[in-house]
Amino acid sequence: IGAKVDFKGALISHIFWFTNNLSSLCYWIGLNGYFSAVMAHIR
């Protein structure tokens, strides 16, 4: 049971880390896309 609980905790922490990185990635992609659009508009 202890191993199962540890695995579950690791899985949850991994999911949190993944969603956190994914949101950061989406944020940076959106930011880069925004700056690209602004630069294209200026040009």
C-alpha positions as CSV (number, residue, x, y, z in Angstrom):
1,I,0.0,0.0,0.0
2,G,2.9,2.3,0.8
3,A,4.4,2.0,-2.7
4,K,0.9,2.6,-4.2
5,V,0.6,5.8,-2.2
6,D,4.1,7.0,-3.1
7,F,3.3,6.3,-6.8
8,K,0.1,8.2,-6.5
9,G,1.9,11.2,-4.9
10,A,4.6,11.1,-7.5
11,L,2.0,11.0,-10.3
12,I,0.1,13.9,-8.8
13,S,3.3,16.0,-8.3
14,H,4.3,15.1,-11.9
15,I,0.9,16.2,-13.2
16,F,1.2,19.5,-11.3
17,W,4.7,20.0,-12.7
18,F,3.5,19.2,-16.2
19,T,0.5,21.5,-16.1
20,N,2.7,24.3,-14.6
21,N,5.3,23.9,-17.3
22,L,2.6,23.7,-20.0
23,S,0.9,26.9,-18.8
24,S,4.4,28.6,-18.8
25,L,5.0,27.3,-22.3
26,C,1.6,28.5,-23.5
27,Y,2.3,31.9,-21.9
28,W,5.7,32.3,-23.6
29,I,4.3,31.1,-26.9
30,G,1.4,33.6,-26.6
31,L,3.9,36.4,-25.6
32,N,6.2,35.6,-28.5
33,G,3.2,35.5,-30.9
34,Y,2.0,38.9,-29.6
35,F,5.4,40.5,-30.1
36,S,5.7,39.0,-33.5
37,A,2.3,40.5,-34.4
38,V,3.3,43.9,-33.0
39,M,6.6,43.8,-35.0
40,A,4.8,42.8,-38.2
41,H,2.3,45.7,-37.6
42,I,5.1,48.2,-37.0
43,R,6.8,47.1,-40.2
